[in-house]
Amino acid sequence: MPTFGCLSWIFEIPFFFSRFCSLHFSAIHALLDSDLQTMAEPSKVIHVRNVGHEISENDLLQLFQPFGVITKLVMLRAKNQALVQMQDVASAVNSLQFYANVQPSIRGRNVYVQFSSHQELTSMDQNQGRGDEVGIL
């Protein structure tokens, strides 16, 4: 290939980046695989992270109601988190399967969802909010 001064390096860039990206993406996939192995087992309770103060209970209801009946909602404002309990495990599974492919966003803020380690919310779980908003539907 003829060289054109400083332009000769342009032809090597795609090769460099393709090698870098393939190494980078394989490392990411390994991390994700290990995270999936440690993921909490499915439950009716969904743990929502990055719930800012501008996000209301109603916003969360709108995010999860298309998947089934929501029986309890606990806002943990001090931690920017929430717990949403669906009527059954199947509804929670359907919502997390959907949001695994579509990034959930409320009022322009990405929220992150996963199964909670709790199988069901009790009054003791709700009291851990310590003065935060607690809603029981």
PyMOL commands that set and color helices and strands:
alter all, ss='L'
color gray80, all
select helices_A, chain A and resi 5-38+57-67+77-79+89-101+123-127
alter helices_A, ss='H'
color red, helices_A
select strands_A, chain A and resi 45-49+70-76+81-86+105-106+109-110+112-115+134-136
alter strands_A, ss='S'
color yellow, strands_A
deselect
rebuild
show_as cartoon
